[in-house]
């Protein structure tokens, strides 16, 4: 009995720094942000409690809220699937035994560990309509390149294309999942006459379904919260076609001095992400139960 009490004492002693940090750096800020979302707070005067007025204004009077949310969803719908497909394709190719596999893993992962601001700044200059390197190479082929970042038709597509540079992290996660699949599964399938495509859809994809869902959810979260990329590359233009929800949250607080409203915007995005994640996980669970 004494040993159990002593063990419990040591246990709480060891985790107490984490509990204190979690409470001070997570629980209190979250609680305070909920309170701020119910106030009118400019940063200069004490917060004034206004109930759900921020949310009422947001849903019924703020057109910029809806347009920025729509832009973020449009970006996520385009960026997440393309990034996942490319990452999975690269992972499958690199899963084969090769001397150059480790080298290419580093090459594809490097943009993910590089400073995002630096990558986006370089991409902005490469995609300039006049004098940009991409359009220069297109002109050598007799193709007139578009104004990638200033044309409303191409701005969002340009952001999606540049986002593909950061698929390295998803690629490594896919690769780790693929390498956990026993080689005997593929050998047995080959003996039954299955080709590489059949092996991928019948063995690889089903056995990394959990990994796929993880990358999907993390990709959606990242895409809906995107801020730095459009800020540097397009500034939210042209005509606010790439003005994302994250940019609106920042501007509401630090440009317009509406910190209470910014907190309300952040909580709406949190609930949206929570709902989407719940739907995806629920659908995946039903699918797996059905297959069983």
C-alpha positions as a Markdown table, in Angstrom:
| # | Residue | x | y | z |
|---|---|---|---|---|
| 1 | Unk | 0.0 | 0.0 | 0.0 |
| 2 | Unk | 2.8 | 2.4 | 0.9 |
| 3 | Unk | 4.6 | 1.5 | -2.4 |
| 4 | Unk | 1.5 | 2.4 | -4.3 |
| 5 | Unk | 1.1 | 5.7 | -2.5 |
| 6 | Unk | 4.8 | 6.5 | -3.1 |
| 7 | Unk | 4.5 | 5.6 | -6.8 |
| 8 | Unk | 1.4 | 7.8 | -7.2 |
| 9 | Unk | 3.3 | 10.6 | -5.4 |
| 10 | Unk | 6.2 | 10.3 | -7.8 |
| 11 | Unk | 3.9 | 10.0 | -10.8 |
| 12 | Unk | 2.2 | 13.3 | -10.0 |
| 13 | Unk | 5.5 | 15.0 | -9.2 |
| 14 | Unk | 6.8 | 14.0 | -12.7 |
| 15 | Unk | 3.7 | 15.1 | -14.6 |
| 16 | Unk | 3.1 | 18.2 | -12.6 |
| 17 | Unk | 5.3 | 20.5 | -14.8 |
| 18 | Unk | 3.3 | 19.3 | -17.8 |
| 19 | Unk | 0.0 | 19.8 | -16.1 |
| 20 | Unk | 1.0 | 23.3 | -15.0 |
| 21 | Unk | 2.2 | 24.2 | -18.5 |
| 22 | Unk | -0.9 | 22.7 | -20.1 |
| 23 | Unk | -3.2 | 24.6 | -17.7 |
| 24 | Unk | -1.3 | 28.0 | -18.1 |
| 25 | Unk | -0.5 | 27.8 | -21.8 |
| 26 | Unk | -3.6 | 25.9 | -23.2 |
| 27 | Unk | -6.6 | 25.8 | -20.9 |
| 28 | Unk | -6.5 | 29.4 | -19.7 |
| 29 | Unk | -5.8 | 30.9 | -23.2 |
| 30 | Unk | -8.6 | 28.8 | -24.7 |
| 31 | Unk | -11.0 | 29.9 | -22.0 |
| 32 | Unk | -10.0 | 33.5 | -22.3 |
| 33 | Unk | -10.5 | 33.4 | -26.1 |
| 34 | Unk | -14.0 | 32.1 | -25.6 |
| 35 | Unk | -14.7 | 35.0 | -23.3 |
| 36 | Unk | -13.2 | 37.5 | -25.8 |
| 37 | Unk | -15.4 | 36.1 | -28.6 |
| 38 | Unk | -18.4 | 37.3 | -26.5 |
| 39 | Unk | -17.0 | 40.8 | -26.1 |
| 40 | Unk | -16.2 | 44.0 | -27.9 |
| 41 | Unk | -12.5 | 44.4 | -27.4 |
| 42 | Unk | -10.3 | 46.8 | -29.3 |
| 43 | Unk | -7.1 | 46.2 | -27.3 |
| 44 | Unk | -7.2 | 49.7 | -25.7 |
| 45 | Unk | -10.2 | 49.5 | -23.4 |
| 46 | Unk | -11.4 | 46.7 | -21.2 |
| 47 | Unk | -13.5 | 44.1 | -23.0 |
| 48 | Unk | -17.2 | 44.9 | -23.1 |
| 49 | Unk | -19.5 | 41.8 | -22.9 |
| 50 | Unk | -22.0 | 41.8 | -25.8 |
| 51 | Unk | -23.1 | 38.1 | -25.8 |
| 52 | Unk | -23.4 | 36.5 | -29.1 |
| 53 | Unk | -23.5 | 39.7 | -31.1 |
| 54 | Unk | -20.1 | 39.0 | -32.8 |
| 55 | Unk | -21.5 | 35.7 | -34.1 |
| 56 | Unk | -24.8 | 37.4 | -35.2 |
| 57 | Unk | -22.9 | 40.0 | -37.1 |
| 58 | Unk | -20.6 | 37.4 | -38.6 |
| 59 | Unk | -23.4 | 35.1 | -40.0 |
| 60 | Unk | -25.9 | 37.7 | -41.0 |
| 61 | Unk | -24.1 | 40.9 | -41.8 |
| 62 | Unk | -20.5 | 40.1 | -42.8 |
| 63 | Unk | -20.0 | 39.3 | -46.5 |
| 64 | Unk | -16.3 | 39.2 | -46.1 |
| 65 | Unk | -16.7 | 36.3 | -43.6 |
| 66 | Unk | -18.5 | 34.2 | -46.1 |
| 67 | Unk | -16.2 | 35.1 | -49.1 |
| 68 | Unk | -13.0 | 34.4 | -47.1 |
| 69 | Unk | -14.5 | 31.1 | -45.8 |
| 70 | Unk | -15.5 | 30.1 | -49.3 |
| 71 | Unk | -11.9 | 30.9 | -50.6 |
| 72 | Unk | -10.4 | 28.8 | -47.9 |
| 73 | Unk | -12.7 | 25.9 | -48.8 |
| 74 | Unk | -12.0 | 26.3 | -52.5 |
| 75 | Unk | -8.2 | 26.2 | -51.7 |
| 76 | Unk | -8.6 | 23.1 | -49.5 |
| 77 | Unk | -10.8 | 21.3 | -52.1 |
| 78 | Unk | -8.1 | 21.9 | -54.7 |
| 79 | Unk | -4.9 | 21.6 | -52.6 |
| 80 | Unk | -5.6 | 18.7 | -50.4 |
| 81 | Unk | -6.4 | 16.0 | -53.0 |
| 82 | Unk | -3.6 | 17.0 | -55.4 |
| 83 | Unk | -1.1 | 17.0 | -52.6 |
| 84 | Unk | -2.2 | 13.7 | -51.2 |
| 85 | Unk | -2.1 | 12.0 | -54.7 |
| 86 | Unk | 1.3 | 13.4 | -55.4 |
| 87 | Unk | 2.7 | 12.4 | -52.0 |
| 88 | Unk | 1.2 | 8.9 | -52.3 |
| 89 | Unk | 2.6 | 8.4 | -55.8 |
| 90 | Unk | 6.1 | 9.5 | -54.7 |
| 91 | Unk | 5.9 | 7.3 | -51.6 |
| 92 | Unk | 5.0 | 4.2 | -53.7 |
| 93 | Unk | 7.9 | 4.9 | -56.1 |
| 94 | Unk | 10.4 | 5.4 | -53.3 |
| 95 | Unk | 9.2 | 2.3 | -51.4 |
| 96 | Unk | 11.0 | 0.1 | -53.9 |
| 97 | Unk | 14.5 | -0.9 | -53.0 |
| 98 | Unk | 16.9 | 1.6 | -54.6 |
| 99 | Unk | 20.3 | 3.2 | -53.8 |
| 100 | Unk | 18.9 | 6.6 | -54.7 |
| 101 | Unk | 15.7 | 6.3 | -52.5 |
| 102 | Unk | 17.2 | 8.0 | -49.4 |
| 103 | Unk | 18.5 | 10.8 | -51.6 |
| 104 | Unk | 15.1 | 11.5 | -53.2 |
| 105 | Unk | 13.4 | 11.3 | -49.8 |
| 106 | Unk | 15.6 | 14.2 | -48.6 |
| 107 | Unk | 15.0 | 16.1 | -51.9 |
| 108 | Unk | 11.2 | 15.9 | -51.6 |
| 109 | Unk | 11.2 | 16.6 | -47.9 |
| 110 | Unk | 13.5 | 19.6 | -48.0 |
| 111 | Unk | 10.8 | 22.2 | -48.8 |
| 112 | Unk | 8.8 | 21.1 | -45.8 |
| 113 | Unk | 11.7 | 21.9 | -43.4 |
| 114 | Unk | 12.7 | 25.1 | -45.3 |
| 115 | Unk | 11.4 | 28.5 | -44.2 |
| 116 | Unk | 8.0 | 28.8 | -45.8 |
| 117 | Unk | 8.3 | 32.5 | -46.2 |
| 118 | Unk | 11.5 | 32.1 | -48.2 |
| 119 | Unk | 10.0 | 29.4 | -50.5 |
| 120 | Unk | 6.9 | 31.6 | -51.1 |
| 121 | Unk | 9.0 | 34.6 | -51.9 |
| 122 | Unk | 11.0 | 32.7 | -54.4 |
| 123 | Unk | 7.8 | 31.3 | -55.9 |
| 124 | Unk | 6.3 | 34.8 | -56.2 |
| 125 | Unk | 9.3 | 35.9 | -58.3 |
| 126 | Unk | 9.3 | 32.8 | -60.4 |
| 127 | Unk | 5.6 | 33.2 | -61.2 |
| 128 | Unk | 5.7 | 36.9 | -62.1 |
| 129 | Unk | 3.7 | 37.7 | -65.2 |
| 130 | Unk | 6.5 | 39.7 | -66.8 |
| 131 | Unk | 10.1 | 38.7 | -66.2 |
| 132 | Unk | 9.2 | 35.5 | -64.3 |
| 133 | Unk | 11.3 | 32.5 | -64.9 |
| 134 | Unk | 8.3 | 30.2 | -65.5 |
| 135 | Unk | 6.9 | 32.4 | -68.3 |
| 136 | Unk | 10.4 | 32.8 | -69.7 |
| 137 | Unk | 10.6 | 29.0 | -70.2 |
| 138 | Unk | 7.1 | 28.9 | -71.6 |
| 139 | Unk | 8.0 | 31.6 | -74.1 |
| 140 | Unk | 10.9 | 29.4 | -75.4 |
| 141 | Unk | 8.2 | 26.8 | -76.3 |
| 142 | Unk | 6.1 | 29.5 | -78.0 |
| 143 | Unk | 3.6 | 29.6 | -75.2 |
| 144 | Unk | 2.5 | 32.9 | -73.7 |
| 145 | Unk | 2.3 | 32.4 | -70.0 |
| 146 | Unk | -0.5 | 33.9 | -67.9 |
| 147 | Unk | -0.3 | 36.5 | -65.2 |
| 148 | Unk | -0.2 | 33.7 | -62.5 |
| 149 | Unk | -0.6 | 35.8 | -59.4 |
| 150 | Unk | -2.6 | 38.8 | -60.7 |
| 151 | Unk | -5.1 | 37.1 | -62.9 |
| 152 | Unk | -8.3 | 36.1 | -61.0 |
| 153 | Unk | -8.4 | 32.8 | -63.0 |
| 154 | Unk | -4.9 | 31.7 | -62.2 |
| 155 | Unk | -4.2 | 33.1 | -58.7 |
| 156 | Unk | -5.8 | 30.3 | -56.8 |
| 157 | Unk | -4.4 | 27.6 | -59.1 |
| 158 | Unk | -0.9 | 29.1 | -58.6 |
| 159 | Unk | -1.2 | 28.8 | -54.8 |
| 160 | Unk | -2.3 | 25.1 | -55.2 |
| 161 | Unk | 0.7 | 24.4 | -57.5 |
| 162 | Unk | 3.2 | 25.9 | -55.1 |
| 163 | Unk | 1.6 | 24.0 | -52.3 |
| 164 | Unk | 2.7 | 20.8 | -54.0 |
| 165 | Unk | 6.2 | 21.6 | -53.0 |
| 166 | Unk | 5.3 | 20.8 | -49.4 |
| 167 | Unk | 4.0 | 17.3 | -49.9 |
| 168 | Unk | 7.2 | 15.8 | -48.6 |
| 169 | Unk | 5.9 | 15.4 | -45.0 |
| 170 | Unk | 2.9 | 13.5 | -46.2 |
| 171 | Unk | 5.1 | 11.5 | -48.5 |
| 172 | Unk | 7.3 | 10.3 | -45.6 |
| 173 | Unk | 4.2 | 9.3 | -43.6 |
| 174 | Unk | 2.9 | 7.3 | -46.5 |
| 175 | Unk | 6.3 | 5.8 | -47.0 |
| 176 | Unk | 6.5 | 4.7 | -43.4 |
| 177 | Unk | 3.0 | 3.1 | -43.7 |
| 178 | Unk | 3.9 | 1.3 | -46.9 |
| 179 | Unk | 7.1 | -0.2 | -45.5 |
| 180 | Unk | 5.1 | -1.8 | -42.7 |
| 181 | Unk | 3.3 | -4.0 | -45.2 |
| 182 | Unk | 4.8 | -7.5 | -45.3 |
| 183 | Unk | 6.6 | -8.3 | -48.6 |
| 184 | Unk | 4.9 | -11.7 | -48.5 |
| 185 | Unk | 1.6 | -10.1 | -49.4 |
| 186 | Unk | 2.9 | -8.8 | -52.6 |
| 187 | Unk | 4.8 | -12.0 | -53.4 |
| 188 | Unk | 1.6 | -14.0 | -53.0 |
| 189 | Unk | -0.4 | -11.6 | -55.2 |
| 190 | Unk | 2.3 | -11.8 | -57.9 |
| 191 | Unk | 2.1 | -15.6 | -57.8 |
| 192 | Unk | -1.7 | -15.2 | -58.4 |
| 193 | Unk | -1.0 | -13.1 | -61.5 |
| 194 | Unk | -1.6 | -9.6 | -60.0 |
| 195 | Unk | 0.2 | -6.7 | -61.6 |
| 196 | Unk | 1.5 | -3.6 | -59.9 |
| 197 | Unk | -1.7 | -1.6 | -60.3 |
| 198 | Unk | -3.8 | -4.5 | -58.8 |
| 199 | Unk | -1.3 | -4.8 | -55.9 |
| 200 | Unk | -1.7 | -1.1 | -55.2 |
| 201 | Unk | -5.5 | -1.0 | -55.1 |
| 202 | Unk | -5.9 | -4.4 | -53.4 |
| 203 | Unk | -3.1 | -4.4 | -50.9 |
| 204 | Unk | -1.3 | -1.1 | -50.5 |
| 205 | Unk | -4.2 | 1.3 | -50.4 |
| 206 | Unk | -6.5 | -0.7 | -48.0 |
| 207 | Unk | -3.6 | -1.4 | -45.6 |
| 208 | Unk | -2.6 | 2.3 | -45.4 |
| 209 | Unk | -6.1 | 3.5 | -45.0 |
| 210 | Unk | -5.5 | 4.8 | -41.5 |
| 211 | Unk | -2.4 | 6.6 | -42.7 |
| 212 | Unk | -4.4 | 8.1 | -45.6 |
| 213 | Unk | -7.1 | 9.4 | -43.2 |
| 214 | Unk | -4.5 | 10.9 | -40.9 |
| 215 | Unk | -2.8 | 12.8 | -43.9 |
| 216 | Unk | -6.2 | 13.8 | -45.2 |
| 217 | Unk | -7.3 | 15.4 | -41.9 |
| 218 | Unk | -4.0 | 17.1 | -41.3 |
| 219 | Unk | -4.1 | 18.4 | -44.9 |
| 220 | Unk | -7.5 | 19.8 | -44.4 |
| 221 | Unk | -6.6 | 21.5 | -41.2 |
| 222 | Unk | -3.5 | 23.0 | -42.7 |
| 223 | Unk | -5.3 | 24.2 | -45.9 |
| 224 | Unk | -8.2 | 25.8 | -44.0 |
| 225 | Unk | -5.7 | 27.7 | -41.8 |
| 226 | Unk | -3.4 | 28.8 | -44.6 |
| 227 | Unk | -2.2 | 32.3 | -44.1 |
| 228 | Unk | 1.5 | 33.0 | -45.0 |
| 229 | Unk | 1.3 | 31.6 | -48.5 |
| 230 | Unk | -1.4 | 33.9 | -49.9 |
| 231 | Unk | -0.1 | 36.8 | -47.8 |
| 232 | Unk | 3.3 | 36.7 | -49.5 |
| 233 | Unk | 2.3 | 35.5 | -52.9 |
| 234 | Unk | -0.9 | 37.4 | -53.7 |
| 235 | Unk | -1.7 | 39.6 | -50.7 |
| 236 | Unk | -5.2 | 38.2 | -50.9 |
| 237 | Unk | -5.8 | 39.5 | -54.4 |
| 238 | Unk | -6.7 | 39.9 | -57.1 |
| 239 | Unk | -10.1 | 41.2 | -56.1 |
| 240 | Unk | -9.8 | 39.2 | -52.9 |
| 241 | Unk | -10.0 | 36.0 | -54.8 |
| 242 | Unk | -7.3 | 34.5 | -52.6 |
| 243 | Unk | -8.2 | 36.3 | -49.4 |
| 244 | Unk | -8.3 | 33.4 | -47.0 |
| 245 | Unk | -10.1 | 33.0 | -43.7 |
| 246 | Unk | -6.8 | 33.0 | -41.7 |
| 247 | Unk | -6.0 | 36.4 | -43.3 |
| 248 | Unk | -9.3 | 37.8 | -42.2 |
| 249 | Unk | -8.8 | 36.6 | -38.6 |
| 250 | Unk | -5.5 | 38.4 | -38.5 |
| 251 | Unk | -6.8 | 41.6 | -40.1 |
| 252 | Unk | -9.8 | 41.6 | -37.8 |
| 253 | Unk | -7.6 | 41.7 | -34.8 |
| 254 | Unk | -4.4 | 43.5 | -35.7 |
| 255 | Unk | -5.5 | 45.7 | -38.6 |
| 256 | Unk | -9.1 | 46.6 | -37.6 |
| 257 | Unk | -8.6 | 46.4 | -33.8 |
| 258 | Unk | -11.5 | 44.0 | -33.4 |
| 259 | Unk | -9.9 | 41.3 | -31.1 |
| 260 | Unk | -13.3 | 40.0 | -29.8 |
| 261 | Unk | -14.5 | 39.6 | -33.3 |
| 262 | Unk | -11.3 | 37.9 | -34.4 |
| 263 | Unk | -11.6 | 35.4 | -31.5 |
| 264 | Unk | -15.2 | 34.6 | -32.6 |
| 265 | Unk | -13.9 | 34.0 | -36.2 |
| 266 | Unk | -11.2 | 31.7 | -34.8 |
| 267 | Unk | -13.7 | 29.6 | -32.8 |
| 268 | Unk | -16.0 | 29.2 | -35.8 |
| 269 | Unk | -13.1 | 27.8 | -37.8 |
| 270 | Unk | -12.2 | 25.5 | -34.9 |
| 271 | Unk | -15.8 | 24.1 | -34.9 |
| 272 | Unk | -15.7 | 23.7 | -38.7 |
| 273 | Unk | -12.5 | 21.7 | -38.6 |
| 274 | Unk | -13.8 | 19.7 | -35.7 |
| 275 | Unk | -17.0 | 18.9 | -37.6 |
| 276 | Unk | -15.1 | 17.9 | -40.8 |
| 277 | Unk | -12.7 | 15.7 | -38.8 |
| 278 | Unk | -15.6 | 14.0 | -37.0 |
| 279 | Unk | -17.4 | 13.3 | -40.3 |
| 280 | Unk | -14.2 | 11.8 | -41.9 |
| 281 | Unk | -13.4 | 9.6 | -38.9 |
| 282 | Unk | -17.0 | 8.5 | -38.7 |
| 283 | Unk | -17.2 | 7.7 | -42.4 |
| 284 | Unk | -13.9 | 5.8 | -42.2 |
| 285 | Unk | -15.1 | 3.8 | -39.1 |
| 286 | Unk | -18.4 | 2.8 | -40.9 |
| 287 | Unk | -16.5 | 1.8 | -44.0 |
| 288 | Unk | -14.1 | -0.4 | -42.1 |
| 289 | Unk | -16.9 | -2.0 | -40.1 |
| 290 | Unk | -18.8 | -2.7 | -43.4 |
| 291 | Unk | -15.7 | -4.4 | -44.9 |
| 292 | Unk | -15.3 | -6.6 | -41.8 |
